[in-house]
Each structure stands twice: as C-alpha cells, then as structure tokens.
Amino acid sequence: MKARSFRYLIGEGFKGAWANRLMSLASIGVLVACMVIIGLALLISQNISRALGKLEQQNVVMVYMKDYSWALYGDEVEKVSEGGDQNGILPDSYVIHNDEEAKALCDKIAALPNVESVEYISGEEGLQSVKKNMLEGQEQYFSFLDEEYGNPLSSAAKVIMKDMSGFNATIEQIKSIEGVQSIKAQDDLADRINSVKKGVLVAGIWIISILLVISLVVVSNTIRITMYSRKLEISIMKAVGATDAFVRIPFVVEGILIGILSAGIAEGLLYFCYRVATETISQTLGTTDIVKYSEMVFYLLGVFLVIGVLAGAIGSFIMIGKYLRREGSEFSAI
C-alpha cells in the first residue's frame, strides 16, 4: 500500500470518529468506566498483595535443632551409665555440637529455593527472649535453669519463606535436613493467606474478563453505526475494486483512536480518584503503607492502552468483517 493511500485511510478513520462524535463520546465514556474499574481492581489487588506480604513476614517458622539440650531433656535419647558425660549423654547421640554446626544447618535451610531469610537463635538467646516476654518478677523463677540444670532450650533457626503457596513443600524439605528436631509453624495462617491470594486472583480475572467483553461490544456498536452511515460510500469503494482490507482500515483506525483516547482519560481520572481515596485512608487510619500511584502509573497506562487498542481494533475488525460478508451482495445492487 502506498504512503499516500495509507495517509488517506488514517484520515478517514479520524473523520469517521469526528462525524459520529456523539456515539464516539458515548463509547469513550463506557470504555473509560471499564478501564477505571479495571485499574481500581489492579490497585486493590496490589494493596492486598502488599498487606499479605507483610502478613507472610510475620508467619515465622521456628526450626529447632538436635543439640545437647534436646538430648538431655528429650525422651528420644537413651541415657547411659558409662562412656557418656555426667548426664549420661554420648557425643554421637545428638547432631549439633556447637554454634558452627548450628550455623551450618542454618545455611542449608537458607539454600532452599523458597526460603527468604534464616536467623540463627542460640539456646541462650531463646531463654533470654522467653524471660523478657514474661510478666514483671516472673523471670526469677527461671534463674535455677542457668545455675543448676542448664538451659533446656535447643538452638533454633527463625525461617521466613518467600511464597506461602509452597509452605508445606518447604516444611518437608526442612524436615529432611539432618539435625532438625522439630518445626513450629502456623499452618492455618499459611492456608488462609493462600486462600485469600487465590480468591483475589480469581475475582480479578473475572472482573477484567467481563469488562473486556463489554468494551468489545461498545466499540463494535459504535463502528456498526459508522458503517451504516457510510453504506453508500462503502458500496462505491467496493464497486471500483477496493479490497476488504482497504475498506476495513478506516474503521479499525477509528476504533483504535477511541481506545487510545479512553486510555488517556481513564489514566487521569483514576489518578484523581485514587489520590483522593488514599489521602482519606491515610488521614482516617493513620497509615502510609499504601501502594503509591507513581509505582503503578506506567503499568496502568500500558494496560489501558493495550485494552483500548485491542478492543478498538478487534471490535472494529470483527464488525466490519461481518458486515462485508453479510451485506456484500447489497453493494452491487446500489
């Protein structure tokens, strides 16, 4: 196609949008509404994901080790009368003998693919933490542990996972590591987080899918009106040998133009609405942990442009295709 013909067809697309500006404005209004709702759904989804991320960071998994305290105070290790220490514990009865071996076990846990971070907590640090969390004066009842019986708490690893959807699989991987005694985790919290994530994902897919269908229908109806208003012109073009592609291009351009204008308006309107909403939430709840619009501005603009261009192009292409197939016989009759 020559550049001159291409410019002519592009110009015809702009003329068609202007000639049917009332219907174009109506289409833009509906598309803007759909895009704003889609944008709000994406922003809400991002805020929920951030909140769940904070919750995931609080879902700490404590991994306790098979060290001397475990052998001494647990029932798994048999005490001996000869060959062991004063408590009847053999060195081979437990796996973790010192801080270096405990930290090496932490490194093995940290190497697992779904582990975000691992913090080593010695038995002494664990005991001090327990005392600190007790009511005032109660910590004195635990002084005998240090003086007479020693610390009953085993060394531990504080584990935070990257993705709670792989929670159970990661727990099984940790259990398989030699030297791991037991694991304390909030399995029900992990299940609830995964359920919320799946629910948000499914709801978002349905909302976006429904609104995309609405967008296609709206653009298609606009193009249909344009086609019927230019019915005679189309018949003349076909009579002089114009191809279907030549006839389609102005209508596709018109649909894409409607989509692009809708994307720009939706971006500005969503920015205003989201800014007002976030300022109100911040002032009312006193929180600033909200996704900023600047973090999503280019992503949302890209989404709106894709929706607008695809809805305009596909809706126009489908409608003009149907028209050319079903009404083609009328062109020669006029």
Secondary structure, DSSP 8 states (H G I E B T S, - for coil): --HHHHHHHHHHHHHHHHHTHHHHHHHHHHHHHHHHHHHHHHHHHHHHHHHHHHHHHH--EEEEE-SHHHHHHSSSS---SSSS-TTS--GGG-S--SHHHHHHHHHHHHTSTTEEEEEEE-HHHHHHHHHHTS-TTGGGGGHHIIIII------EEEEEES-GGGHHHHHHHHHTSTTEEEEE--HHHHHHHHHHHHHHHHHHHHHHHHHHHHHHHHHHHHHHHHHHHTHHHHHHHHHTT--HHHHHHHHHHHHHHHHHHHHHHHHHHHHHHHHHHHHHHHHHH----S--HHHHHHHHHHHHHHHHHHHHHHHHHHHHHHHHHHSHHHHTT-
